[in-house]
Amino acid sequence: MIAFVGKEAYRGAFGDRPVLGRQERRLGETRLHVLPSTSPANAAVPYAERLRWFRDLRELLNRASA
């Protein structure tokens, strides 16, 4: 799994604007995941909402390694 912190990071790599969460696109067998930006400029997204996405990724990775 490769996780991008911020939609702009993903867009910079692939040229298209993603939704948050797991992406359909892969790099070989590697899954891609987009998290909300942690930048203060992203203050419109509440901290609790940003934290939820990071916790969701942690749970996904925990399930995959079990």
HUUR-V842598 format. One record per run of one state. SS is the DSSP state (a for helix, b for strand, c for the rest). FROM is the first residue (numbers start at 1). LEN is the number of residues. Records with the same first field share a line. If there is no record, write none. Layout:
# HUUR-V842598
SS = FROM-LEN ; FROM-LEN
This chain:
# HUUR-V842598
c = 1-1 ; 6-1 ; 15-6 ; 28-2 ; 36-4 ; 43-4 ; 66-1
b = 2-4 ; 21-7 ; 30-6
a = 7-8 ; 40-3 ; 47-19
